[in-house]
C-alpha cells in the first residue's frame, strides 16, 4: 500500500502545482493583460495548432490536473476506480508529454514515476507465465 500512497502524492503534487497552478498563473496574466506577459515564451508546443490555441491548452491542462487529483484521492482511499483513473491519466500524460516542451519532461517524469509505483504495487513479484505451466498432467 505504501507505493500507492507515494504515487497518489506524486499525482497530487503534479495535478495541483503544475497543472492547476499553471492555469491560475495564466489566469492572473490574463487579468493583468497578456501583453505584459507572453505565455508563449514559457510554453512551446511542437504542433502549431496547439501553440496557436495556448489559452485552451492551458484550460485543458487544468482539467487534467483536476482529474489527476480525483484519481489520486481514489487511490489514497484504496478504490479500484482511483487506480484505473490514475493509470489512464498517467498513460495519457506519457503519450502527450512530447508535445509540450520543456514542461513535458517534468510531466513525463512525474506520470511515469507514479505509474511505475502503481503497477509494481499492484502486480508485485508476480511473473509472466503461460496458462499451460499451471496445469499438471497425470
Biotite code that builds the C-alpha atoms (Angstrom):
import biotite.structure as struc

atoms = struc.array([
    struc.Atom([0.000, 0.000, 0.000], chain_id="A", res_id=1, res_name="UNK", atom_name="CA", element="C"),
    struc.Atom([2.938, 2.296, 0.542], chain_id="A", res_id=2, res_name="UNK", atom_name="CA", element="C"),
    struc.Atom([3.675, 2.587, -3.195], chain_id="A", res_id=3, res_name="UNK", atom_name="CA", element="C"),
    struc.Atom([0.056, 3.543, -3.904], chain_id="A", res_id=4, res_name="UNK", atom_name="CA", element="C"),
    struc.Atom([0.271, 6.346, -1.367], chain_id="A", res_id=5, res_name="UNK", atom_name="CA", element="C"),
    struc.Atom([3.553, 7.647, -2.775], chain_id="A", res_id=6, res_name="UNK", atom_name="CA", element="C"),
    struc.Atom([2.117, 7.510, -6.299], chain_id="A", res_id=7, res_name="UNK", atom_name="CA", element="C"),
    struc.Atom([-1.006, 9.347, -5.143], chain_id="A", res_id=8, res_name="UNK", atom_name="CA", element="C"),
    struc.Atom([1.034, 12.141, -3.547], chain_id="A", res_id=9, res_name="UNK", atom_name="CA", element="C"),
    struc.Atom([3.164, 12.472, -6.684], chain_id="A", res_id=10, res_name="UNK", atom_name="CA", element="C"),
    struc.Atom([-0.047, 12.851, -8.674], chain_id="A", res_id=11, res_name="UNK", atom_name="CA", element="C"),
    struc.Atom([-1.486, 15.393, -6.227], chain_id="A", res_id=12, res_name="UNK", atom_name="CA", element="C"),
    struc.Atom([1.663, 17.489, -6.490], chain_id="A", res_id=13, res_name="UNK", atom_name="CA", element="C"),
    struc.Atom([1.668, 17.077, -10.270], chain_id="A", res_id=14, res_name="UNK", atom_name="CA", element="C"),
    struc.Atom([-2.002, 17.921, -10.676], chain_id="A", res_id=15, res_name="UNK", atom_name="CA", element="C"),
    struc.Atom([-2.100, 20.675, -8.079], chain_id="A", res_id=16, res_name="UNK", atom_name="CA", element="C"),
    struc.Atom([1.073, 22.599, -8.587], chain_id="A", res_id=17, res_name="UNK", atom_name="CA", element="C"),
    struc.Atom([1.930, 22.008, -12.211], chain_id="A", res_id=18, res_name="UNK", atom_name="CA", element="C"),
    struc.Atom([-1.420, 21.678, -13.966], chain_id="A", res_id=19, res_name="UNK", atom_name="CA", element="C"),
    struc.Atom([-3.832, 23.712, -11.844], chain_id="A", res_id=20, res_name="UNK", atom_name="CA", element="C"),
    struc.Atom([-1.144, 26.093, -10.569], chain_id="A", res_id=21, res_name="UNK", atom_name="CA", element="C"),
    struc.Atom([-0.100, 26.816, -14.133], chain_id="A", res_id=22, res_name="UNK", atom_name="CA", element="C"),
    struc.Atom([-3.686, 27.583, -15.076], chain_id="A", res_id=23, res_name="UNK", atom_name="CA", element="C"),
    struc.Atom([-4.021, 30.015, -12.150], chain_id="A", res_id=24, res_name="UNK", atom_name="CA", element="C"),
    struc.Atom([-0.814, 31.786, -13.207], chain_id="A", res_id=25, res_name="UNK", atom_name="CA", element="C"),
    struc.Atom([-2.203, 32.036, -16.710], chain_id="A", res_id=26, res_name="UNK", atom_name="CA", element="C"),
    struc.Atom([-5.485, 33.491, -15.419], chain_id="A", res_id=27, res_name="UNK", atom_name="CA", element="C"),
    struc.Atom([-3.563, 36.095, -13.450], chain_id="A", res_id=28, res_name="UNK", atom_name="CA", element="C"),
    struc.Atom([-1.628, 37.017, -16.579], chain_id="A", res_id=29, res_name="UNK", atom_name="CA", element="C"),
    struc.Atom([-4.895, 37.383, -18.495], chain_id="A", res_id=30, res_name="UNK", atom_name="CA", element="C"),
    struc.Atom([-6.351, 39.656, -15.804], chain_id="A", res_id=31, res_name="UNK", atom_name="CA", element="C"),
    struc.Atom([-3.328, 41.965, -15.773], chain_id="A", res_id=32, res_name="UNK", atom_name="CA", element="C"),
    struc.Atom([-3.028, 41.901, -19.522], chain_id="A", res_id=33, res_name="UNK", atom_name="CA", element="C"),
    struc.Atom([-1.484, 39.273, -21.714], chain_id="A", res_id=34, res_name="UNK", atom_name="CA", element="C"),
    struc.Atom([0.540, 41.956, -23.483], chain_id="A", res_id=35, res_name="UNK", atom_name="CA", element="C"),
    struc.Atom([2.678, 42.280, -20.339], chain_id="A", res_id=36, res_name="UNK", atom_name="CA", element="C"),
    struc.Atom([3.151, 38.552, -20.029], chain_id="A", res_id=37, res_name="UNK", atom_name="CA", element="C"),
    struc.Atom([3.892, 36.465, -23.096], chain_id="A", res_id=38, res_name="UNK", atom_name="CA", element="C"),
    struc.Atom([2.821, 32.980, -22.060], chain_id="A", res_id=39, res_name="UNK", atom_name="CA", element="C"),
    struc.Atom([4.181, 31.584, -25.311], chain_id="A", res_id=40, res_name="UNK", atom_name="CA", element="C"),
    struc.Atom([7.728, 32.351, -24.235], chain_id="A", res_id=41, res_name="UNK", atom_name="CA", element="C"),
    struc.Atom([7.425, 29.837, -21.379], chain_id="A", res_id=42, res_name="UNK", atom_name="CA", element="C"),
    struc.Atom([5.385, 27.130, -23.067], chain_id="A", res_id=43, res_name="UNK", atom_name="CA", element="C"),
    struc.Atom([6.134, 25.967, -26.561], chain_id="A", res_id=44, res_name="UNK", atom_name="CA", element="C"),
    struc.Atom([4.114, 23.280, -28.242], chain_id="A", res_id=45, res_name="UNK", atom_name="CA", element="C"),
    struc.Atom([5.702, 21.364, -31.085], chain_id="A", res_id=46, res_name="UNK", atom_name="CA", element="C"),
    struc.Atom([2.467, 21.478, -33.087], chain_id="A", res_id=47, res_name="UNK", atom_name="CA", element="C"),
    struc.Atom([1.426, 24.907, -34.409], chain_id="A", res_id=48, res_name="UNK", atom_name="CA", element="C"),
    struc.Atom([-2.261, 24.206, -33.722], chain_id="A", res_id=49, res_name="UNK", atom_name="CA", element="C"),
    struc.Atom([-1.542, 23.767, -30.004], chain_id="A", res_id=50, res_name="UNK", atom_name="CA", element="C"),
    struc.Atom([0.691, 26.854, -29.907], chain_id="A", res_id=51, res_name="UNK", atom_name="CA", element="C"),
    struc.Atom([-1.959, 28.961, -31.653], chain_id="A", res_id=52, res_name="UNK", atom_name="CA", element="C"),
    struc.Atom([-4.567, 27.849, -29.106], chain_id="A", res_id=53, res_name="UNK", atom_name="CA", element="C"),
    struc.Atom([-2.448, 28.178, -25.991], chain_id="A", res_id=54, res_name="UNK", atom_name="CA", element="C"),
    struc.Atom([-5.333, 29.592, -23.914], chain_id="A", res_id=55, res_name="UNK", atom_name="CA", element="C"),
    struc.Atom([-7.420, 26.487, -24.497], chain_id="A", res_id=56, res_name="UNK", atom_name="CA", element="C"),
    struc.Atom([-4.442, 24.186, -23.932], chain_id="A", res_id=57, res_name="UNK", atom_name="CA", element="C"),
    struc.Atom([-3.863, 25.696, -20.502], chain_id="A", res_id=58, res_name="UNK", atom_name="CA", element="C"),
    struc.Atom([-7.554, 25.206, -19.652], chain_id="A", res_id=59, res_name="UNK", atom_name="CA", element="C"),
    struc.Atom([-7.252, 21.585, -20.771], chain_id="A", res_id=60, res_name="UNK", atom_name="CA", element="C"),
    struc.Atom([-4.195, 21.254, -18.528], chain_id="A", res_id=61, res_name="UNK", atom_name="CA", element="C"),
    struc.Atom([-6.307, 22.393, -15.585], chain_id="A", res_id=62, res_name="UNK", atom_name="CA", element="C"),
    struc.Atom([-8.878, 19.702, -16.415], chain_id="A", res_id=63, res_name="UNK", atom_name="CA", element="C"),
    struc.Atom([-6.097, 17.108, -16.498], chain_id="A", res_id=64, res_name="UNK", atom_name="CA", element="C"),
    struc.Atom([-4.954, 18.413, -13.114], chain_id="A", res_id=65, res_name="UNK", atom_name="CA", element="C"),
    struc.Atom([-8.401, 18.022, -11.564], chain_id="A", res_id=66, res_name="UNK", atom_name="CA", element="C"),
    struc.Atom([-8.798, 14.510, -12.994], chain_id="A", res_id=67, res_name="UNK", atom_name="CA", element="C"),
    struc.Atom([-5.316, 13.602, -11.757], chain_id="A", res_id=68, res_name="UNK", atom_name="CA", element="C"),
    struc.Atom([-6.185, 14.778, -8.237], chain_id="A", res_id=69, res_name="UNK", atom_name="CA", element="C"),
    struc.Atom([-9.537, 12.958, -8.242], chain_id="A", res_id=70, res_name="UNK", atom_name="CA", element="C"),
    struc.Atom([-7.783, 9.743, -9.285], chain_id="A", res_id=71, res_name="UNK", atom_name="CA", element="C"),
    struc.Atom([-5.135, 10.248, -6.600], chain_id="A", res_id=72, res_name="UNK", atom_name="CA", element="C"),
    struc.Atom([-7.799, 10.724, -3.925], chain_id="A", res_id=73, res_name="UNK", atom_name="CA", element="C"),
    struc.Atom([-9.461, 7.490, -5.062], chain_id="A", res_id=74, res_name="UNK", atom_name="CA", element="C"),
    struc.Atom([-6.073, 5.769, -4.891], chain_id="A", res_id=75, res_name="UNK", atom_name="CA", element="C"),
    struc.Atom([-5.476, 7.103, -1.367], chain_id="A", res_id=76, res_name="UNK", atom_name="CA", element="C"),
    struc.Atom([-8.888, 5.701, -0.380], chain_id="A", res_id=77, res_name="UNK", atom_name="CA", element="C"),
    struc.Atom([-7.828, 2.347, -1.846], chain_id="A", res_id=78, res_name="UNK", atom_name="CA", element="C"),
    struc.Atom([-10.538, 2.360, -4.514], chain_id="A", res_id=79, res_name="UNK", atom_name="CA", element="C"),
    struc.Atom([-10.085, 0.440, -7.756], chain_id="A", res_id=80, res_name="UNK", atom_name="CA", element="C"),
    struc.Atom([-11.659, 3.290, -9.746], chain_id="A", res_id=81, res_name="UNK", atom_name="CA", element="C"),
    struc.Atom([-8.926, 5.558, -8.361], chain_id="A", res_id=82, res_name="UNK", atom_name="CA", element="C"),
    struc.Atom([-6.287, 3.096, -9.523], chain_id="A", res_id=83, res_name="UNK", atom_name="CA", element="C"),
    struc.Atom([-7.785, 2.863, -13.016], chain_id="A", res_id=84, res_name="UNK", atom_name="CA", element="C"),
    struc.Atom([-8.371, 6.609, -13.392], chain_id="A", res_id=85, res_name="UNK", atom_name="CA", element="C"),
    struc.Atom([-4.819, 7.293, -12.226], chain_id="A", res_id=86, res_name="UNK", atom_name="CA", element="C"),
    struc.Atom([-3.326, 4.703, -14.577], chain_id="A", res_id=87, res_name="UNK", atom_name="CA", element="C"),
    struc.Atom([-5.287, 6.084, -17.543], chain_id="A", res_id=88, res_name="UNK", atom_name="CA", element="C"),
    struc.Atom([-4.233, 9.634, -16.698], chain_id="A", res_id=89, res_name="UNK", atom_name="CA", element="C"),
    struc.Atom([-0.564, 8.651, -16.370], chain_id="A", res_id=90, res_name="UNK", atom_name="CA", element="C"),
    struc.Atom([-0.619, 6.756, -19.677], chain_id="A", res_id=91, res_name="UNK", atom_name="CA", element="C"),
    struc.Atom([-2.263, 9.676, -21.485], chain_id="A", res_id=92, res_name="UNK", atom_name="CA", element="C"),
    struc.Atom([0.254, 12.083, -19.994], chain_id="A", res_id=93, res_name="UNK", atom_name="CA", element="C"),
    struc.Atom([3.130, 9.892, -21.146], chain_id="A", res_id=94, res_name="UNK", atom_name="CA", element="C"),
    struc.Atom([1.677, 9.799, -24.669], chain_id="A", res_id=95, res_name="UNK", atom_name="CA", element="C"),
    struc.Atom([1.131, 13.569, -24.826], chain_id="A", res_id=96, res_name="UNK", atom_name="CA", element="C"),
    struc.Atom([4.201, 14.833, -22.964], chain_id="A", res_id=97, res_name="UNK", atom_name="CA", element="C"),
    struc.Atom([6.299, 15.195, -26.099], chain_id="A", res_id=98, res_name="UNK", atom_name="CA", element="C"),
    struc.Atom([4.030, 17.923, -27.457], chain_id="A", res_id=99, res_name="UNK", atom_name="CA", element="C"),
    struc.Atom([4.799, 20.360, -24.635], chain_id="A", res_id=100, res_name="UNK", atom_name="CA", element="C"),
    struc.Atom([8.477, 21.023, -24.152], chain_id="A", res_id=101, res_name="UNK", atom_name="CA", element="C"),
    struc.Atom([10.263, 21.628, -21.834], chain_id="A", res_id=102, res_name="UNK", atom_name="CA", element="C"),
    struc.Atom([7.409, 21.237, -19.304], chain_id="A", res_id=103, res_name="UNK", atom_name="CA", element="C"),
    struc.Atom([6.503, 17.879, -20.848], chain_id="A", res_id=104, res_name="UNK", atom_name="CA", element="C"),
    struc.Atom([9.716, 16.446, -19.448], chain_id="A", res_id=105, res_name="UNK", atom_name="CA", element="C"),
    struc.Atom([8.535, 17.138, -15.897], chain_id="A", res_id=106, res_name="UNK", atom_name="CA", element="C"),
    struc.Atom([5.086, 15.748, -16.755], chain_id="A", res_id=107, res_name="UNK", atom_name="CA", element="C"),
    struc.Atom([6.715, 12.591, -18.082], chain_id="A", res_id=108, res_name="UNK", atom_name="CA", element="C"),
    struc.Atom([8.956, 12.065, -15.061], chain_id="A", res_id=109, res_name="UNK", atom_name="CA", element="C"),
    struc.Atom([6.094, 12.517, -12.593], chain_id="A", res_id=110, res_name="UNK", atom_name="CA", element="C"),
    struc.Atom([3.495, 10.500, -14.533], chain_id="A", res_id=111, res_name="UNK", atom_name="CA", element="C"),
    struc.Atom([5.944, 7.694, -15.304], chain_id="A", res_id=112, res_name="UNK", atom_name="CA", element="C"),
    struc.Atom([7.090, 7.503, -11.683], chain_id="A", res_id=113, res_name="UNK", atom_name="CA", element="C"),
    struc.Atom([3.516, 7.316, -10.407], chain_id="A", res_id=114, res_name="UNK", atom_name="CA", element="C"),
    struc.Atom([2.579, 4.656, -12.971], chain_id="A", res_id=115, res_name="UNK", atom_name="CA", element="C"),
    struc.Atom([5.619, 2.515, -12.150], chain_id="A", res_id=116, res_name="UNK", atom_name="CA", element="C"),
    struc.Atom([4.811, 2.696, -8.437], chain_id="A", res_id=117, res_name="UNK", atom_name="CA", element="C"),
    struc.Atom([1.171, 1.755, -9.013], chain_id="A", res_id=118, res_name="UNK", atom_name="CA", element="C"),
    struc.Atom([1.951, -1.156, -11.305], chain_id="A", res_id=119, res_name="UNK", atom_name="CA", element="C"),
    struc.Atom([4.722, -2.581, -9.141], chain_id="A", res_id=120, res_name="UNK", atom_name="CA", element="C"),
    struc.Atom([2.413, -2.398, -6.111], chain_id="A", res_id=121, res_name="UNK", atom_name="CA", element="C"),
    struc.Atom([-0.498, -3.984, -7.984], chain_id="A", res_id=122, res_name="UNK", atom_name="CA", element="C"),
    struc.Atom([1.444, -6.787, -9.659], chain_id="A", res_id=123, res_name="UNK", atom_name="CA", element="C"),
    struc.Atom([4.130, -7.203, -7.003], chain_id="A", res_id=124, res_name="UNK", atom_name="CA", element="C"),
    struc.Atom([6.536, -10.033, -7.686], chain_id="A", res_id=125, res_name="UNK", atom_name="CA", element="C"),
    struc.Atom([4.198, -11.976, -9.973], chain_id="A", res_id=126, res_name="UNK", atom_name="CA", element="C"),
    struc.Atom([5.865, -13.448, -13.011], chain_id="A", res_id=127, res_name="UNK", atom_name="CA", element="C"),
    struc.Atom([4.601, -13.797, -16.539], chain_id="A", res_id=128, res_name="UNK", atom_name="CA", element="C"),
    struc.Atom([3.676, -17.422, -17.110], chain_id="A", res_id=129, res_name="UNK", atom_name="CA", element="C"),
    struc.Atom([1.687, -19.290, -19.679], chain_id="A", res_id=130, res_name="UNK", atom_name="CA", element="C"),
    struc.Atom([-1.595, -20.956, -18.782], chain_id="A", res_id=131, res_name="UNK", atom_name="CA", element="C"),
    struc.Atom([-0.163, -24.371, -19.662], chain_id="A", res_id=132, res_name="UNK", atom_name="CA", element="C"),
    struc.Atom([2.503, -24.156, -16.984], chain_id="A", res_id=133, res_name="UNK", atom_name="CA", element="C"),
    struc.Atom([-0.210, -24.078, -14.323], chain_id="A", res_id=134, res_name="UNK", atom_name="CA", element="C"),
    struc.Atom([-1.836, -27.319, -15.410], chain_id="A", res_id=135, res_name="UNK", atom_name="CA", element="C"),
    struc.Atom([-0.448, -30.654, -14.410], chain_id="A", res_id=136, res_name="UNK", atom_name="CA", element="C"),
    struc.Atom([-0.823, -33.813, -16.446], chain_id="A", res_id=137, res_name="UNK", atom_name="CA", element="C"),
    struc.Atom([-1.339, -37.084, -14.622], chain_id="A", res_id=138, res_name="UNK", atom_name="CA", element="C"),
])
